[in-house]
Amino acid sequence: MRSSCPTLLLDELIVFLYPQVVLAASIISKSGKALVSRQYVDMSRIRIEGLLAAFPKLVGTGKQHTYLETESVRYVYQPIEGLYLLLITNKQSNILEDLDTLRLLSKLVPEYSALDEDSICKTAFELIFAFDEAISLGNKENVTVQQVKQYCEMESHEEKAHKLMMQSKINDTKDIMKKRANELDKIRMEKGKLDKGYSSISGPRVIEKTFSDMSITGTGFGSGSSVSTDMDSFVSKPKGGRPSAAAAAPGKGLGMKLGKSQKTNQFIESLKAEGEVILEDAQPSSVLRSSPLLPSDPITVTIEEKLNVTVKRDGGVNNFDVQGTLALQVINDADGFIQLQIENQDVSGLSFKTHPNINKELFNSQQIVGAKDPNRPFPSGQNETPLVKWRIQGMNESSLPLSVNCWPSVSGNETYVNIEYEASEMFDLNNVVITIPLPALREAPTVKQIDGEWKYDPRNSVLEWSILLIDQSNRSGSMEFIVPPADPSTFFPISIGFAASNTFSDLKVTGINPLKEGNPPKYAQRVRLVASNYQIV
């Protein structure tokens, strides 16, 4: 009798301090071995293990009851295959509420684990977290199974927005670096031409001024400008008759200091400190020091179409918009007196808009892109000037360059995801990347079969499926991977990126007509189709 007194006193104290509450929620084996146990009151490990070990001895065979009582506690239980799901409550608790709590937990357990000892032990923390969302301070929360799953996944709109913002900053930084590298290449080429054309008898002079120091004269085309200089603006003028330091030491040569600004360096270093992987696509300083001057055409025409497409996962198109631009870059001002002869395919829903300084009548009647005033050249310099824009609307699903179908299916405690693509005969697609969102995972998904390459991004919880080229040899392909149980909507929206070397409008420049005497200048033409926003929702 003496040995049982402390136990009874302890039980009475628990009942007094925690009336009408769940003391513990546990999963045990038939023999009383504790697999998972979550206590909601202050109980020692020896005490809870003793209560759980005593339970199998108290359960009678062939009885249909779902609870039993001792002198101090009540057991509310439910057999689940070879295990017991067990609530330990005090005797003053509401049995109906306890049964309701037990039913909720019995629905939660299969969502996170298979009903065997090994699986229960592996997913112990997930089960405890789920129990905590269902029971708070020993009282049942008014939640459903789906709400508990949502709370445990801890999806945050603010976190997603922050990740998107950080990725946007990284992409902007890469674009700035690429543009700066291209500008430095062209400036270096111009500098080489000027050194050859304006060298004096005593040897080459050091050019201390860059293009930013030259006088700029606008031509009325917006971003474009023509550069007017004289010889004095290129040669440094010594003051007081004394040579400048740069002129006194021509052997060293100042040249141009190439590199990133301090602000850009600090931003990139801060991203690296947060764990972001920064791939520097261009290192202008080393390239310019070691590589020879790159050839450049005096005129470059860029024709680009951007796709904004939203496709329903069950078929049908929400949005299918094509926006195109024809842009012109002229290096030398003398080459700006030209007209562009173009042609395009007759596409339903195609409409054009021209720059205000373009002769619209000439464009509409003869498909010639020329200035209203023939005596004014097109802008010259390092920037491209958009001359013509167009838009294509009203296309249907049969015109999509790439169709993607996703088929998730849950089997047991695994989700099998089959994804297939089918490409149109109209385009050969380059650098295709299909990005599939995933549920929060402890480790990378298991990829069973794939046509191409794959990469798992744990920070953004996405799987990237990459195909370098889709042409006549692989117009269709598929991938299969396995993840833990997840809702099918988790794998949407799917984002797709790609590029192609031809366009829907098939617009191209067939020739350049000079407005002044002389041979037609050489020109380069770049045509591309890019997926600006291409999603399966």
Secondary structure, 3 states (H helix, E strand, C coil): CCCCHHHHHHHHHHHHHCCCCEEEEEEEECCCCEEEEEECCCCCHHHHHHHHHHHHHHCCCCCCCCEEECCCEEEEEEEECCEEEEEEEECCCCHHHHHHHHHHHHHHHHHHCCCCHHHHHHCHHHHHHHHHHHEECCEECCCCHHHHHHHHHCCCHHHHHHHHHHHHHHHHHHHHHHHHHHHHHHHHHHHHHHHHHCCECCECCCCCCCHHHCEEEECCCCCCEEEECCHHHCCCCCCCCCCCHHHHCCCCCCCCCCCCCHHHHHHHHHHHHCCCCCCCCCCHHHHHHHCCCCCCCCEEEEEEEEEEEEECCCCCEEEEEEEEEEEEEECCHHHHCEEEEEECCCCCCEEEEECCCECHHHHHHHCEECECCCCCCCCECCCCEEEEEEEECCCCHHHCCEEEEEEEEEECCEEEEEEEEEECCCCCEEEEEEEEECCCCCCCCEEEEECCEEEEECCCCEEEEEEEEECCCCCEEEEEEEECCCCHHHHCCEEEEEEECCCCCCCEEEEEEECCCCCCCCEEEEEEEEEEEEEEC
